[in-house]
Amino acid sequence: MALETVLSDVPITLPYPWDYPAAEPKQGCAECVAITRQINRVERPNSPDYDPSKASDLRVRMRRHHDGQGAGE
Ligand SMILES: [Zn+2]
């Protein structure tokens, strides 16, 4: 079977990373403040700590820590 035949029936839709909602810090949460500070440091391209992957991890952590789920720490 030709490869085109196999793949033509399988639409593949992946979300772009920037389609994920931004993490919103909760008011009065020290952890949110700390995470926001880290995100601000690692997501600036001109920062010596620039690390987009880490920024993404931190956003996941921001979203999850109020659900009682850590981000693997
Ligand atoms: Zn928080």
N, CA, C, O and the ligand as a Tripos MOL2 file, in Angstrom:
@<TRIPOS>MOLECULE
protein
  293   291    74     0     0
PROTEIN
NO_CHARGES

@<TRIPOS>ATOM
      1 N           0.8510   -1.1920    0.0000 N.3       1 MET1
      2 CA          0.0000    0.0000    0.0000 C.3       1 MET1
      3 C           0.8940    1.2520    0.0000 C.2       1 MET1
      4 O           1.8810    1.3420    0.7310 O.2       1 MET1
      5 N           0.5190    2.1770   -0.8220 N.am      2 ALA2
      6 CA          1.3350    3.3940   -0.9130 C.3       2 ALA2
      7 C           1.2040    4.2210    0.3580 C.2       2 ALA2
      8 O           0.1450    4.2590    0.9840 O.2       2 ALA2
      9 N           2.2590    4.8610    0.7160 N.am      3 LEU3
     10 CA          2.2680    5.6840    1.9290 C.3       3 LEU3
     11 C           1.1870    6.7660    1.8680 C.2       3 LEU3
     12 O           0.5260    7.0370    2.8710 O.2       3 LEU3
     13 N           1.0040    7.3800    0.7070 N.am      4 GLU4
     14 CA         -0.0010    8.4440    0.5660 C.3       4 GLU4
     15 C          -1.3950    7.9090    0.8930 C.2       4 GLU4
     16 O          -2.2060    8.6140    1.4930 O.2       4 GLU4
     17 N          -1.6730    6.6640    0.4990 N.am      5 THR5
     18 CA         -2.9830    6.0640    0.7350 C.3       5 THR5
     19 C          -3.2280    5.8680    2.2280 C.2       5 THR5
     20 O          -4.3240    6.1260    2.7250 O.2       5 THR5
     21 N          -2.2210    5.4200    2.9220 N.am      6 VAL6
     22 CA         -2.3490    5.1720    4.3610 C.3       6 VAL6
     23 C          -2.5660    6.4740    5.1200 C.2       6 VAL6
     24 O          -3.4330    6.5480    5.9910 O.2       6 VAL6
     25 N          -1.7950    7.4880    4.8000 N.am      7 LEU7
     26 CA         -1.8400    8.7290    5.5710 C.3       7 LEU7
     27 C          -2.9810    9.6620    5.1910 C.2       7 LEU7
     28 O          -3.3450   10.5310    5.9840 O.2       7 LEU7
     29 N          -3.5540    9.5080    4.0030 N.am      8 SER8
     30 CA         -4.5530   10.4700    3.5560 C.3       8 SER8
     31 C          -5.8240   10.4470    4.4120 C.2       8 SER8
     32 O          -6.5400   11.4460    4.4810 O.2       8 SER8
     33 N          -6.1070    9.3170    5.0620 N.am      9 ASP9
     34 CA         -7.3180    9.2240    5.8740 C.3       9 ASP9
     35 C          -7.0960    9.6570    7.3210 C.2       9 ASP9
     36 O          -8.0200    9.6170    8.1330 O.2       9 ASP9
     37 N          -5.8930   10.0620    7.6340 N.am     10 VAL10
     38 CA         -5.5850   10.3820    9.0250 C.3      10 VAL10
     39 C          -5.2080   11.8500    9.1470 C.2      10 VAL10
     40 O          -4.0380   12.2070    9.0030 O.2      10 VAL10
     41 N          -6.2070   12.7130    9.4150 N.am     11 PRO11
     42 CA         -5.8550   14.1260    9.6190 C.3      11 PRO11
     43 C          -5.1090   14.2910   10.9290 C.2      11 PRO11
     44 O          -5.5630   13.8250   11.9730 O.2      11 PRO11
     45 N          -3.9920   14.9390   10.8760 N.am     12 ILE12
     46 CA         -3.2010   15.1500   12.0800 C.3      12 ILE12
     47 C          -3.2490   16.6270   12.4280 C.2      12 ILE12
     48 O          -2.8010   17.4740   11.6550 O.2      12 ILE12
     49 N          -3.7890   16.9220   13.5800 N.am     13 THR13
     50 CA         -3.8770   18.3090   14.0260 C.3      13 THR13
     51 C          -3.2130   18.4340   15.3820 C.2      13 THR13
     52 O          -3.6930   17.9020   16.3830 O.2      13 THR13
     53 N          -2.1190   19.1360   15.3940 N.am     14 LEU14
     54 CA         -1.4260   19.3690   16.6530 C.3      14 LEU14
     55 C          -1.6090   20.8310   17.0540 C.2      14 LEU14
     56 O          -1.5090   21.7200   16.2090 O.2      14 LEU14
     57 N          -1.8730   21.0830   18.3240 N.am     15 PRO15
     58 CA         -2.0060   22.4780   18.7560 C.3      15 PRO15
     59 C          -0.6310   23.1500   18.7720 C.2      15 PRO15
     60 O           0.3690   22.5330   19.1370 O.2      15 PRO15
     61 N          -0.5980   24.4000   18.3780 N.am     16 TYR16
     62 CA          0.6480   25.1470   18.5020 C.3      16 TYR16
     63 C           0.8520   25.4810   19.9720 C.2      16 TYR16
     64 O          -0.1100   25.7580   20.6890 O.2      16 TYR16
     65 N           2.0960   25.4580   20.4200 N.am     17 PRO17
     66 CA          2.3520   25.7550   21.8420 C.3      17 PRO17
     67 C           1.7650   27.0940   22.2660 C.2      17 PRO17
     68 O           1.3200   27.2410   23.4050 O.2      17 PRO17
     69 N           1.7580   28.0720   21.3640 N.am     18 TRP18
     70 CA          1.2590   29.3880   21.7560 C.3      18 TRP18
     71 C          -0.2610   29.4470   21.7740 C.2      18 TRP18
     72 O          -0.8310   30.4860   22.1050 O.2      18 TRP18
     73 N          -0.9370   28.3370   21.4190 N.am     19 ASP19
     74 CA         -2.3910   28.2910   21.5270 C.3      19 ASP19
     75 C          -2.8400   27.9390   22.9410 C.2      19 ASP19
     76 O          -4.0080   28.1120   23.2890 O.2      19 ASP19
     77 N          -1.9150   27.4500   23.7450 N.am     20 TYR20
     78 CA         -2.2800   27.1390   25.1240 C.3      20 TYR20
     79 C          -2.5110   28.4430   25.8730 C.2      20 TYR20
     80 O          -1.7920   29.4200   25.6610 O.2      20 TYR20
     81 N          -3.5170   28.4610   26.7530 N.am     21 PRO21
     82 CA         -3.7830   29.7010   27.4780 C.3      21 PRO21
     83 C          -2.6340   30.0640   28.4010 C.2      21 PRO21
     84 O          -1.9840   29.1960   28.9840 O.2      21 PRO21
     85 N          -2.4000   31.3420   28.5210 N.am     22 ALA22
     86 CA         -1.3570   31.7990   29.4180 C.3      22 ALA22
     87 C          -1.7510   31.4760   30.8460 C.2      22 ALA22
     88 O          -2.9280   31.5130   31.2020 O.2      22 ALA22
     89 N          -0.7630   31.1620   31.6520 N.am     23 ALA23
     90 CA         -1.0290   30.8660   33.0520 C.3      23 ALA23
     91 C          -1.3460   32.1640   33.7810 C.2      23 ALA23
     92 O          -0.6220   33.1520   33.6580 O.2      23 ALA23
     93 N          -2.4200   32.1490   34.5290 N.am     24 GLU24
     94 CA         -2.8110   33.3370   35.2780 C.3      24 GLU24
     95 C          -2.4390   33.1620   36.7440 C.2      24 GLU24
     96 O          -2.9080   32.2280   37.3950 O.2      24 GLU24
     97 N          -1.5960   34.0540   37.2720 N.am     25 PRO25
     98 CA         -1.2610   33.9630   38.6970 C.3      25 PRO25
     99 C          -2.4810   34.2790   39.5500 C.2      25 PRO25
    100 O          -3.2470   35.1940   39.2430 O.2      25 PRO25
    101 N          -2.6520   33.5180   40.6160 N.am     26 LYS26
    102 CA         -3.7640   33.7990   41.5200 C.3      26 LYS26
    103 C          -3.3280   34.8180   42.5570 C.2      26 LYS26
    104 O          -2.2220   34.7670   43.0970 O.2      26 LYS26
    105 N          -4.2390   35.7470   42.8130 N.am     27 GLN27
    106 CA         -3.9270   36.8300   43.7390 C.3      27 GLN27
    107 C          -3.6820   36.2890   45.1430 C.2      27 GLN27
    108 O          -4.4360   35.4510   45.6390 O.2      27 GLN27
    109 N          -2.6380   36.7700   45.7630 N.am     28 GLY28
    110 CA         -2.3440   36.3830   47.1250 C.3      28 GLY28
    111 C          -1.5850   35.0830   47.2600 C.2      28 GLY28
    112 O          -1.3650   34.6120   48.3760 O.2      28 GLY28
    113 N          -1.1740   34.4860   46.1350 N.am     29 CYS29
    114 CA         -0.4410   33.2180   46.2010 C.3      29 CYS29
    115 C           1.0500   33.4690   46.0000 C.2      29 CYS29
    116 O           1.4810   33.9090   44.9340 O.2      29 CYS29
    117 N           1.8210   33.1860   47.0300 N.am     30 ALA30
    118 CA          3.2590   33.4330   46.9750 C.3      30 ALA30
    119 C           3.9330   32.5690   45.9150 C.2      30 ALA30
    120 O           4.8830   33.0000   45.2620 O.2      30 ALA30
    121 N           3.4350   31.3530   45.7500 N.am     31 GLU31
    122 CA          3.9970   30.4470   44.7460 C.3      31 GLU31
    123 C           3.8070   31.0340   43.3390 C.2      31 GLU31
    124 O           4.7190   30.9870   42.5140 O.2      31 GLU31
    125 N           2.6220   31.5830   43.0770 N.am     32 CYS32
    126 CA          2.3510   32.2140   41.7780 C.3      32 CYS32
    127 C           3.3020   33.3820   41.5350 C.2      32 CYS32
    128 O           3.8190   33.5550   40.4310 O.2      32 CYS32
    129 N           3.5250   34.1730   42.5670 N.am     33 VAL33
    130 CA          4.4260   35.3210   42.4420 C.3      33 VAL33
    131 C           5.8320   34.8300   42.1060 C.2      33 VAL33
    132 O           6.4920   35.3820   41.2260 O.2      33 VAL33
    133 N           6.2840   33.8010   42.8020 N.am     34 ALA34
    134 CA          7.6240   33.2650   42.5730 C.3      34 ALA34
    135 C           7.7460   32.6980   41.1620 C.2      34 ALA34
    136 O           8.7490   32.9210   40.4840 O.2      34 ALA34
    137 N           6.7210   31.9630   40.7190 N.am     35 ILE35
    138 CA          6.7570   31.3660   39.3840 C.3      35 ILE35
    139 C           6.7290   32.4580   38.3140 C.2      35 ILE35
    140 O           7.4560   32.3800   37.3230 O.2      35 ILE35
    141 N           5.8880   33.4750   38.5160 N.am     36 THR36
    142 CA          5.8080   34.5790   37.5550 C.3      36 THR36
    143 C           7.1550   35.2690   37.4170 C.2      36 THR36
    144 O           7.5690   35.6330   36.3170 O.2      36 THR36
    145 N           7.8290   35.4440   38.5350 N.am     37 ARG37
    146 CA          9.1440   36.0870   38.5120 C.3      37 ARG37
    147 C          10.1300   35.2510   37.6870 C.2      37 ARG37
    148 O          10.9150   35.7840   36.9030 O.2      37 ARG37
    149 N          10.0680   33.9300   37.8810 N.am     38 GLN38
    150 CA         10.9600   33.0450   37.1130 C.3      38 GLN38
    151 C          10.6200   33.0660   35.6250 C.2      38 GLN38
    152 O          11.5140   33.0910   34.7800 O.2      38 GLN38
    153 N           9.3110   33.0560   35.3040 N.am     39 ILE39
    154 CA          8.8990   33.0960   33.8990 C.3      39 ILE39
    155 C           9.4220   34.3700   33.2460 C.2      39 ILE39
    156 O           9.9750   34.3320   32.1470 O.2      39 ILE39
    157 N           9.2440   35.4960   33.9300 N.am     40 ASN40
    158 CA          9.6940   36.7730   33.3720 C.3      40 ASN40
    159 C          11.1950   36.7610   33.0870 C.2      40 ASN40
    160 O          11.6630   37.3910   32.1390 O.2      40 ASN40
    161 N          11.9370   36.0380   33.9160 N.am     41 ARG41
    162 CA         13.3840   36.0030   33.7400 C.3      41 ARG41
    163 C          13.7910   35.1210   32.5500 C.2      41 ARG41
    164 O          14.6800   35.4860   31.7800 O.2      41 ARG41
    165 N          13.1330   33.9520   32.4010 N.am     42 VAL42
    166 CA         13.5930   32.9990   31.3830 C.3      42 VAL42
    167 C          12.9620   33.2120   30.0100 C.2      42 VAL42
    168 O          13.4310   32.6360   29.0290 O.2      42 VAL42
    169 N          11.8980   34.0350   29.9170 N.am     43 GLU43
    170 CA         11.2510   34.1650   28.6010 C.3      43 GLU43
    171 C          11.7200   35.3860   27.8080 C.2      43 GLU43
    172 O          11.3000   35.5730   26.6660 O.2      43 GLU43
    173 N          12.5650   36.2010   28.3810 N.am     44 ARG44
    174 CA         13.1000   37.3440   27.6280 C.3      44 ARG44
    175 C          14.3030   36.9050   26.8110 C.2      44 ARG44
    176 O          15.2880   36.4220   27.3700 O.2      44 ARG44
    177 N          14.2350   37.0700   25.4780 N.am     45 PRO45
    178 CA         15.3450   36.6040   24.6290 C.3      45 PRO45
    179 C          16.6740   37.2680   24.9490 C.2      45 PRO45
    180 O          17.7220   36.6710   24.7060 O.2      45 PRO45
    181 N          16.6670   38.4750   25.4830 N.am     46 ASN46
    182 CA         17.9400   39.1490   25.7730 C.3      46 ASN46
    183 C          18.4340   38.8750   27.1930 C.2      46 ASN46
    184 O          19.4310   39.4490   27.6300 O.2      46 ASN46
    185 N          17.7320   37.9960   27.9080 N.am     47 SER47
    186 CA         18.1630   37.6480   29.2560 C.3      47 SER47
    187 C          19.2270   36.5560   29.2130 C.2      47 SER47
    188 O          19.1580   35.6550   28.3760 O.2      47 SER47
    189 N          20.2100   36.6300   30.1070 N.am     48 PRO48
    190 CA         21.2190   35.5610   30.1620 C.3      48 PRO48
    191 C          20.6110   34.2170   30.5760 C.2      48 PRO48
    192 O          21.1890   33.1640   30.3090 O.2      48 PRO48
    193 N          19.4430   34.2560   31.2270 N.am     49 ASP49
    194 CA         18.7750   33.0330   31.6550 C.3      49 ASP49
    195 C          17.7260   32.5570   30.6430 C.2      49 ASP49
    196 O          16.9280   31.6730   30.9550 O.2      49 ASP49
    197 N          17.7200   33.1390   29.4280 N.am     50 TYR50
    198 CA         16.7050   32.8220   28.4230 C.3      50 TYR50
    199 C          16.6070   31.3220   28.1820 C.2      50 TYR50
    200 O          17.5880   30.6710   27.8220 O.2      50 TYR50
    201 N          15.3990   30.7820   28.3890 N.am     51 ASP51
    202 CA         15.1730   29.3440   28.2420 C.3      51 ASP51
    203 C          13.6740   29.1020   28.0060 C.2      51 ASP51
    204 O          12.9190   28.8980   28.9570 O.2      51 ASP51
    205 N          13.2500   29.1270   26.7340 N.am     52 PRO52
    206 CA         11.8230   28.9860   26.4230 C.3      52 PRO52
    207 C          11.2330   27.6830   26.9380 C.2      52 PRO52
    208 O          10.0630   27.6340   27.3160 O.2      52 PRO52
    209 N          12.0300   26.6430   26.9550 N.am     53 SER53
    210 CA         11.5520   25.3560   27.4440 C.3      53 SER53
    211 C          11.2100   25.4490   28.9300 C.2      53 SER53
    212 O          10.1970   24.9170   29.3860 O.2      53 SER53
    213 N          12.0700   26.1290   29.6670 N.am     54 LYS54
    214 CA         11.8290   26.2970   31.0940 C.3      54 LYS54
    215 C          10.6010   27.1690   31.3290 C.2      54 LYS54
    216 O           9.8230   26.9130   32.2470 O.2      54 LYS54
    217 N          10.4250   28.1970   30.5030 N.am     55 ALA55
    218 CA          9.2430   29.0670   30.6220 C.3      55 ALA55
    219 C           7.9760   28.2350   30.4490 C.2      55 ALA55
    220 O           6.9990   28.4140   31.1770 O.2      55 ALA55
    221 N           8.0050   27.3350   29.4870 N.am     56 SER56
    222 CA          6.8590   26.4620   29.2440 C.3      56 SER56
    223 C           6.5940   25.5630   30.4600 C.2      56 SER56
    224 O           5.4490   25.3960   30.8810 O.2      56 SER56
    225 N           7.6620   24.9930   31.0120 N.am     57 ASP57
    226 CA          7.5250   24.1510   32.2040 C.3      57 ASP57
    227 C           6.9290   24.9500   33.3700 C.2      57 ASP57
    228 O           6.0860   24.4560   34.1190 O.2      57 ASP57
    229 N           7.3860   26.1820   33.4960 N.am     58 LEU58
    230 CA          6.9130   27.0180   34.6030 C.3      58 LEU58
    231 C           5.4310   27.3460   34.4480 C.2      58 LEU58
    232 O           4.7000   27.4270   35.4350 O.2      58 LEU58
    233 N           4.9900   27.5350   33.2000 N.am     59 ARG59
    234 CA          3.5570   27.8130   32.9770 C.3      59 ARG59
    235 C           2.7150   26.6020   33.3540 C.2      59 ARG59
    236 O           1.6320   26.7370   33.9230 O.2      59 ARG59
    237 N           3.2250   25.4240   33.0330 N.am     60 VAL60
    238 CA          2.5190   24.1990   33.4220 C.3      60 VAL60
    239 C           2.4380   24.1240   34.9470 C.2      60 VAL60
    240 O           1.3960   23.8000   35.5160 O.2      60 VAL60
    241 N           3.5540   24.4290   35.5860 N.am     61 ARG61
    242 CA          3.5910   24.3930   37.0470 C.3      61 ARG61
    243 C           2.6030   25.4060   37.6430 C.2      61 ARG61
    244 O           1.9110   25.1230   38.6210 O.2      61 ARG61
    245 N           2.5580   26.5870   37.0270 N.am     62 MET62
    246 CA          1.6200   27.6240   37.4820 C.3      62 MET62
    247 C           0.1790   27.1230   37.4070 C.2      62 MET62
    248 O          -0.6110   27.3200   38.3300 O.2      62 MET62
    249 N          -0.1420   26.4770   36.3010 N.am     63 ARG63
    250 CA         -1.5180   25.9920   36.1340 C.3      63 ARG63
    251 C          -1.8390   24.8600   37.0970 C.2      63 ARG63
    252 O          -2.9640   24.7400   37.5820 O.2      63 ARG63
    253 N          -0.8360   24.0320   37.3680 N.am     64 ARG64
    254 CA         -1.1170   22.8100   38.1230 C.3      64 ARG64
    255 C          -1.0060   22.9200   39.6330 C.2      64 ARG64
    256 O          -1.6400   22.1410   40.3450 O.2      64 ARG64
    257 N          -0.2280   23.8520   40.1410 N.am     65 HIS65
    258 CA          0.0370   23.7670   41.5740 C.3      65 HIS65
    259 C          -1.2090   24.0160   42.4200 C.2      65 HIS65
    260 O          -1.2490   23.6030   43.5790 O.2      65 HIS65
    261 N          -2.2240   24.6800   41.8720 N.am     66 HIS66
    262 CA         -3.4610   24.8620   42.6390 C.3      66 HIS66
    263 C          -4.3630   23.6260   42.5750 C.2      66 HIS66
    264 O          -5.3110   23.4920   43.3480 O.2      66 HIS66
    265 N          -4.0500   22.7310   41.6410 N.am     67 ASP67
    266 CA         -4.8300   21.4910   41.5420 C.3      67 ASP67
    267 C          -4.2200   20.3870   42.3870 C.2      67 ASP67
    268 O          -4.7150   19.2600   42.3980 O.2      67 ASP67
    269 N          -3.1410   20.7130   43.1000 N.am     68 GLY68
    270 CA         -2.4880   19.6960   43.9130 C.3      68 GLY68
    271 C          -1.6030   18.7740   43.1060 C.2      68 GLY68
    272 O          -1.1830   17.7230   43.5880 O.2      68 GLY68
    273 N          -1.3160   19.1730   41.8620 N.am     69 GLN69
    274 CA         -0.3960   18.3760   41.0440 C.3      69 GLN69
    275 C           0.8750   19.1670   40.8240 C.2      69 GLN69
    276 O           0.8330   20.2980   40.3400 O.2      69 GLN69
    277 N           1.9880   18.5870   41.1720 N.am     70 GLY70
    278 CA          3.2620   19.2490   40.9020 C.3      70 GLY70
    279 C           3.6100   19.0380   39.4480 C.2      70 GLY70
    280 O           2.9090   18.3170   38.7380 O.2      70 GLY70
    281 N           4.6840   19.6580   38.9990 N.am     71 ALA71
    282 CA          5.1320   19.4770   37.6220 C.3      71 ALA71
    283 C           6.3440   18.5460   37.6110 C.2      71 ALA71
    284 O           7.2770   18.7290   36.8300 O.2      71 ALA71
    285 N           6.3130   17.5560   38.4810 N.am     72 GLY72
    286 CA          7.3730   16.5710   38.4830 C.3      72 GLY72
    287 C           8.5500   16.9380   39.3600 C.2      72 GLY72
    288 O           9.6600   16.4510   39.1500 O.2      72 GLY72
    289 N           8.3190   17.7820   40.3290 N.am     73 GLU73
    290 CA          9.4150   18.1230   41.2260 C.3      73 GLU73
    291 C           9.3170   17.3590   42.5240 C.2      73 GLU73
    292 O          10.1630   17.5230   43.4020 O.2      73 GLU73
    293 ZN         -0.5630   29.9680   42.9760 Zn       74 ZN74
@<TRIPOS>BOND
     1     1     2 1
     2     2     3 1
     3     3     4 2
     4     3     5 am
     5     5     6 1
     6     6     7 1
     7     7     8 2
     8     7     9 am
     9     9    10 1
    10    10    11 1
    11    11    12 2
    12    11    13 am
    13    13    14 1
    14    14    15 1
    15    15    16 2
    16    15    17 am
    17    17    18 1
    18    18    19 1
    19    19    20 2
    20    19    21 am
    21    21    22 1
    22    22    23 1
    23    23    24 2
    24    23    25 am
    25    25    26 1
    26    26    27 1
    27    27    28 2
    28    27    29 am
    29    29    30 1
    30    30    31 1
    31    31    32 2
    32    31    33 am
    33    33    34 1
    34    34    35 1
    35    35    36 2
    36    35    37 am
    37    37    38 1
    38    38    39 1
    39    39    40 2
    40    39    41 am
    41    41    42 1
    42    42    43 1
    43    43    44 2
    44    43    45 am
    45    45    46 1
    46    46    47 1
    47    47    48 2
    48    47    49 am
    49    49    50 1
    50    50    51 1
    51    51    52 2
    52    51    53 am
    53    53    54 1
    54    54    55 1
    55    55    56 2
    56    55    57 am
    57    57    58 1
    58    58    59 1
    59    59    60 2
    60    59    61 am
    61    61    62 1
    62    62    63 1
    63    63    64 2
    64    63    65 am
    65    65    66 1
    66    66    67 1
    67    67    68 2
    68    67    69 am
    69    69    70 1
    70    70    71 1
    71    71    72 2
    72    71    73 am
    73    73    74 1
    74    74    75 1
    75    75    76 2
    76    75    77 am
    77    77    78 1
    78    78    79 1
    79    79    80 2
    80    79    81 am
    81    81    82 1
    82    82    83 1
    83    83    84 2
    84    83    85 am
    85    85    86 1
    86    86    87 1
    87    87    88 2
    88    87    89 am
    89    89    90 1
    90    90    91 1
    91    91    92 2
    92    91    93 am
    93    93    94 1
    94    94    95 1
    95    95    96 2
    96    95    97 am
    97    97    98 1
    98    98    99 1
    99    99   100 2
   100    99   101 am
   101   101   102 1
   102   102   103 1
   103   103   104 2
   104   103   105 am
   105   105   106 1
   106   106   107 1
   107   107   108 2
   108   107   109 am
   109   109   110 1
   110   110   111 1
   111   111   112 2
   112   111   113 am
   113   113   114 1
   114   114   115 1
   115   115   116 2
   116   115   117 am
   117   117   118 1
   118   118   119 1
   119   119   120 2
   120   119   121 am
   121   121   122 1
   122   122   123 1
   123   123   124 2
   124   123   125 am
   125   125   126 1
   126   126   127 1
   127   127   128 2
   128   127   129 am
   129   129   130 1
   130   130   131 1
   131   131   132 2
   132   131   133 am
   133   133   134 1
   134   134   135 1
   135   135   136 2
   136   135   137 am
   137   137   138 1
   138   138   139 1
   139   139   140 2
   140   139   141 am
   141   141   142 1
   142   142   143 1
   143   143   144 2
   144   143   145 am
   145   145   146 1
   146   146   147 1
   147   147   148 2
   148   147   149 am
   149   149   150 1
   150   150   151 1
   151   151   152 2
   152   151   153 am
   153   153   154 1
   154   154   155 1
   155   155   156 2
   156   155   157 am
   157   157   158 1
   158   158   159 1
   159   159   160 2
   160   159   161 am
   161   161   162 1
   162   162   163 1
   163   163   164 2
   164   163   165 am
   165   165   166 1
   166   166   167 1
   167   167   168 2
   168   167   169 am
   169   169   170 1
   170   170   171 1
   171   171   172 2
   172   171   173 am
   173   173   174 1
   174   174   175 1
   175   175   176 2
   176   175   177 am
   177   177   178 1
   178   178   179 1
   179   179   180 2
   180   179   181 am
   181   181   182 1
   182   182   183 1
   183   183   184 2
   184   183   185 am
   185   185   186 1
   186   186   187 1
   187   187   188 2
   188   187   189 am
   189   189   190 1
   190   190   191 1
   191   191   192 2
   192   191   193 am
   193   193   194 1
   194   194   195 1
   195   195   196 2
   196   195   197 am
   197   197   198 1
   198   198   199 1
   199   199   200 2
   200   199   201 am
   201   201   202 1
   202   202   203 1
   203   203   204 2
   204   203   205 am
   205   205   206 1
   206   206   207 1
   207   207   208 2
   208   207   209 am
   209   209   210 1
   210   210   211 1
   211   211   212 2
   212   211   213 am
   213   213   214 1
   214   214   215 1
   215   215   216 2
   216   215   217 am
   217   217   218 1
   218   218   219 1
   219   219   220 2
   220   219   221 am
   221   221   222 1
   222   222   223 1
   223   223   224 2
   224   223   225 am
   225   225   226 1
   226   226   227 1
   227   227   228 2
   228   227   229 am
   229   229   230 1
   230   230   231 1
   231   231   232 2
   232   231   233 am
   233   233   234 1
   234   234   235 1
   235   235   236 2
   236   235   237 am
   237   237   238 1
   238   238   239 1
   239   239   240 2
   240   239   241 am
   241   241   242 1
   242   242   243 1
   243   243   244 2
   244   243   245 am
   245   245   246 1
   246   246   247 1
   247   247   248 2
   248   247   249 am
   249   249   250 1
   250   250   251 1
   251   251   252 2
   252   251   253 am
   253   253   254 1
   254   254   255 1
   255   255   256 2
   256   255   257 am
   257   257   258 1
   258   258   259 1
   259   259   260 2
   260   259   261 am
   261   261   262 1
   262   262   263 1
   263   263   264 2
   264   263   265 am
   265   265   266 1
   266   266   267 1
   267   267   268 2
   268   267   269 am
   269   269   270 1
   270   270   271 1
   271   271   272 2
   272   271   273 am
   273   273   274 1
   274   274   275 1
   275   275   276 2
   276   275   277 am
   277   277   278 1
   278   278   279 1
   279   279   280 2
   280   279   281 am
   281   281   282 1
   282   282   283 1
   283   283   284 2
   284   283   285 am
   285   285   286 1
   286   286   287 1
   287   287   288 2
   288   287   289 am
   289   289   290 1
   290   290   291 1
   291   291   292 2
@<TRIPOS>SUBSTRUCTURE
     1 MET1         2 RESIDUE 1 A MET
     2 ALA2         6 RESIDUE 1 A ALA
     3 LEU3        10 RESIDUE 1 A LEU
     4 GLU4        14 RESIDUE 1 A GLU
     5 THR5        18 RESIDUE 1 A THR
     6 VAL6        22 RESIDUE 1 A VAL
     7 LEU7        26 RESIDUE 1 A LEU
     8 SER8        30 RESIDUE 1 A SER
     9 ASP9        34 RESIDUE 1 A ASP
    10 VAL10       38 RESIDUE 1 A VAL
    11 PRO11       42 RESIDUE 1 A PRO
    12 ILE12       46 RESIDUE 1 A ILE
    13 THR13       50 RESIDUE 1 A THR
    14 LEU14       54 RESIDUE 1 A LEU
    15 PRO15       58 RESIDUE 1 A PRO
    16 TYR16       62 RESIDUE 1 A TYR
    17 PRO17       66 RESIDUE 1 A PRO
    18 TRP18       70 RESIDUE 1 A TRP
    19 ASP19       74 RESIDUE 1 A ASP
    20 TYR20       78 RESIDUE 1 A TYR
    21 PRO21       82 RESIDUE 1 A PRO
    22 ALA22       86 RESIDUE 1 A ALA
    23 ALA23       90 RESIDUE 1 A ALA
    24 GLU24       94 RESIDUE 1 A GLU
    25 PRO25       98 RESIDUE 1 A PRO
    26 LYS26      102 RESIDUE 1 A LYS
    27 GLN27      106 RESIDUE 1 A GLN
    28 GLY28      110 RESIDUE 1 A GLY
    29 CYS29      114 RESIDUE 1 A CYS
    30 ALA30      118 RESIDUE 1 A ALA
    31 GLU31      122 RESIDUE 1 A GLU
    32 CYS32      126 RESIDUE 1 A CYS
    33 VAL33      130 RESIDUE 1 A VAL
    34 ALA34      134 RESIDUE 1 A ALA
    35 ILE35      138 RESIDUE 1 A ILE
    36 THR36      142 RESIDUE 1 A THR
    37 ARG37      146 RESIDUE 1 A ARG
    38 GLN38      150 RESIDUE 1 A GLN
    39 ILE39      154 RESIDUE 1 A ILE
    40 ASN40      158 RESIDUE 1 A ASN
    41 ARG41      162 RESIDUE 1 A ARG
    42 VAL42      166 RESIDUE 1 A VAL
    43 GLU43      170 RESIDUE 1 A GLU
    44 ARG44      174 RESIDUE 1 A ARG
    45 PRO45      178 RESIDUE 1 A PRO
    46 ASN46      182 RESIDUE 1 A ASN
    47 SER47      186 RESIDUE 1 A SER
    48 PRO48      190 RESIDUE 1 A PRO
    49 ASP49      194 RESIDUE 1 A ASP
    50 TYR50      198 RESIDUE 1 A TYR
    51 ASP51      202 RESIDUE 1 A ASP
    52 PRO52      206 RESIDUE 1 A PRO
    53 SER53      210 RESIDUE 1 A SER
    54 LYS54      214 RESIDUE 1 A LYS
    55 ALA55      218 RESIDUE 1 A ALA
    56 SER56      222 RESIDUE 1 A SER
    57 ASP57      226 RESIDUE 1 A ASP
    58 LEU58      230 RESIDUE 1 A LEU
    59 ARG59      234 RESIDUE 1 A ARG
    60 VAL60      238 RESIDUE 1 A VAL
    61 ARG61      242 RESIDUE 1 A ARG
    62 MET62      246 RESIDUE 1 A MET
    63 ARG63      250 RESIDUE 1 A ARG
    64 ARG64      254 RESIDUE 1 A ARG
    65 HIS65      258 RESIDUE 1 A HIS
    66 HIS66      262 RESIDUE 1 A HIS
    67 ASP67      266 RESIDUE 1 A ASP
    68 GLY68      270 RESIDUE 1 A GLY
    69 GLN69      274 RESIDUE 1 A GLN
    70 GLY70      278 RESIDUE 1 A GLY
    71 ALA71      282 RESIDUE 1 A ALA
    72 GLY72      286 RESIDUE 1 A GLY
    73 GLU73      290 RESIDUE 1 A GLU
    74 ZN74       293 GROUP 0 **** ****
